[in-house]
Amino acid sequence: MKNLFLIFLTLSLTAYGLYSQNSVILEITGNVELKPAGSSAFTTASPGDEIAPDTIISTGFNSTAVISAGNSIITVYPLAYLSFSEKTKINLQTGRIKVDTDPSLCAITNFTVSSPASSTASPADTASVIQGTNFEFNTFNVSVNGGKATFLGASGPAIIVNEGREASIGPDGRPFTSPLSSILSSAPGSSRGSSSGSQPSASSGADASGGSSGGSCCD
């Protein structure tokens, strides 16, 4: 009977994490802090904490957080600073995150992660947006691990990035794709990878430009 109760409790917590109105922290390593909207101070996060809209999440050195949001699992790597404006919309200020969506569930089809404009004047340092289901993103570079994603830079049209490919923001603020290699292999918390060398056109290596990604988990 005790074992049955524990199994039921585990399943209940999992379901709660998947379908709660807010995102929920599943696991924590190291120092992870939360600052709810309207609060002036950070507090230490714990597994089971809900992340209400506009709550800021901060991870320290060698620290990570695993967050359940609908049918997606968000891994937040060290030295990240972000907030959820909605369950499927993330504002990533610094650092790197990974989004993994369960394709067998259809509660959420796409995640949108944006990085804000910088105070510098360089077009490459302005906002970028990624939308998809399975990818890693560090504000300037994206690596697509499943399905396809739409990537938008500060200028030029959005591009489609297929599974197994990466995309970066070039010096002119336009996104371009490349084969999956090492864009995101730098130390956790790095804000951008290398974009040296000649830059392909905005549609190079992409299926199409503009529009939104397909990749619905119900397709």
WONOR-V224850 format. One record per residue. N is the residue number from 0. RES is the residue in one small letter. PHI is phi in degrees with one decimal (999 if undefined). PSI is psi in whole degrees, 0 to 359 (* if undefined). Layout:
N,RES,PHI,PSI
N,RES,PHI,PSI
This chain:
0,m,999,319
1,k,-62.1,317
2,n,-64.4,320
3,l,-63.1,321
4,f,-64.7,318
5,l,-65.4,320
6,i,-64.1,316
7,f,-61.7,318
8,l,-64.2,317
9,t,-62.0,315
10,l,-64.2,322
11,s,-65.5,318
12,l,-65.7,321
13,t,-63.4,314
14,a,-63.1,322
15,y,-62.0,318
16,g,-65.4,326
17,l,-76.6,325
18,y,-120.7,6
19,s,-60.8,151
20,q,-60.4,325
21,n,-103.5,163
22,s,-72.0,156
23,v,-132.0,136
24,i,-77.2,125
25,l,-95.7,316
26,e,-141.1,152
27,i,-139.1,138
28,t,-125.9,128
29,g,77.6,218
30,n,-104.3,110
31,v,-125.0,132
32,e,-126.6,153
33,l,-124.3,145
34,k,-132.4,101
35,p,-61.5,157
36,a,-57.3,133
37,g,88.3,351
38,s,-88.3,152
39,s,-102.9,358
40,a,-139.9,151
41,f,-84.4,150
42,t,-126.2,153
43,t,-68.5,129
44,a,-83.2,156
45,s,-138.2,153
46,p,-56.4,138
47,g,98.3,345
48,d,-65.8,136
49,e,-84.4,150
50,i,-114.5,98
51,a,-72.5,160
52,p,-52.8,140
53,d,70.8,11
54,t,-74.3,132
55,i,-89.0,135
56,i,-115.2,131
57,s,-131.0,130
58,t,-112.1,141
59,g,-90.2,190
60,f,-59.3,138
61,n,52.8,34
62,s,-124.0,142
63,t,-139.8,160
64,a,-137.1,140
65,v,-113.1,123
66,i,-123.2,135
67,s,-95.0,129
68,a,-139.5,102
69,g,62.7,231
70,n,-98.2,23
71,s,-119.4,149
72,i,-113.6,125
73,i,-106.5,122
74,t,-100.8,121
75,v,-103.4,120
76,y,-87.6,174
77,p,-57.7,150
78,l,59.7,39
79,a,-103.1,153
80,y,-143.5,113
81,l,-152.2,170
82,s,-147.8,154
83,f,-98.4,115
84,s,-79.1,328
85,e,-144.9,174
86,k,-59.7,327
87,t,-106.5,11
88,k,-128.2,124
89,i,-121.5,137
90,n,-105.6,107
91,l,-98.2,109
92,q,-77.9,310
93,t,-146.3,163
94,g,92.6,200
95,r,-141.7,142
96,i,-132.7,162
97,k,-128.3,134
98,v,-113.0,126
99,d,-125.4,117
100,t,-107.0,134
101,d,-76.3,113
102,p,-71.7,348
103,s,-83.4,349
104,l,-114.4,149
105,c,-122.5,21
106,a,-66.6,326
107,i,-135.5,135
108,t,-106.5,327
109,n,-142.0,144
110,f,-105.0,144
111,t,-118.0,122
112,v,-121.1,127
113,s,-120.5,151
114,s,-116.3,137
115,p,-77.0,166
116,a,-68.1,143
117,s,-86.6,168
118,s,-78.3,349
119,t,-79.8,166
120,a,-92.3,352
121,s,-67.3,132
122,p,-58.8,329
123,a,-69.7,344
124,d,-100.2,11
125,t,-94.7,185
126,a,-61.3,147
127,s,-135.2,151
128,v,-135.5,135
129,i,-122.8,137
130,q,-133.0,126
131,g,-179.3,196
132,t,-117.7,329
133,n,-141.7,103
134,f,-162.7,166
135,e,-117.7,145
136,f,-147.0,137
137,n,-130.2,35
138,t,83.4,330
139,f,-122.2,339
140,n,-130.2,143
141,v,-129.8,143
142,s,-124.0,121
143,v,-95.5,119
144,n,-98.3,347
145,g,-164.3,145
146,g,68.7,222
147,k,-145.9,162
148,a,-140.5,155
149,t,-101.4,132
150,f,-124.6,128
151,l,-125.3,132
152,g,-103.6,195
153,a,-73.7,336
154,s,-145.6,165
155,g,79.4,172
156,p,-76.9,162
157,a,-69.9,153
158,i,-123.4,156
159,i,-95.0,127
160,v,-110.4,119
161,n,-81.2,164
162,e,-55.6,136
163,g,84.8,9
164,r,-125.8,163
165,e,-120.8,163
166,a,-144.4,151
167,s,-135.6,165
168,i,-95.3,123
169,g,-80.0,178
170,p,-59.1,335
171,d,-92.1,6
172,g,84.4,3
173,r,-95.1,142
174,p,-80.6,148
175,f,-146.0,153
176,t,-104.1,164
177,s,-156.5,163
178,p,-61.3,152
179,l,-61.4,121
180,s,-146.1,269
181,s,-142.7,21
182,i,-58.0,319
183,l,-102.0,20
184,s,-91.6,3
185,s,-74.2,175
186,a,-58.7,143
187,p,-54.1,139
188,g,96.1,351
189,s,-64.0,137
190,s,-88.2,345
191,r,-164.4,155
192,g,-99.4,189
193,s,-79.1,140
194,s,-129.8,31
195,s,-73.5,168
196,g,88.3,182
197,s,-70.3,145
198,q,-102.7,126
199,p,-65.4,166
200,s,-67.5,168
201,a,-61.9,334
202,s,-98.7,359
203,s,-64.3,128
204,g,78.2,5
205,a,-110.2,156
206,d,-74.0,325
207,a,-162.4,168
208,s,-118.1,151
209,g,75.6,182
210,g,71.2,185
211,s,-111.4,159
212,s,-69.8,152
213,g,-74.2,249
214,g,64.0,18
215,s,-65.7,138
216,c,-72.0,353
217,c,-98.5,354
218,d,-71.8,*
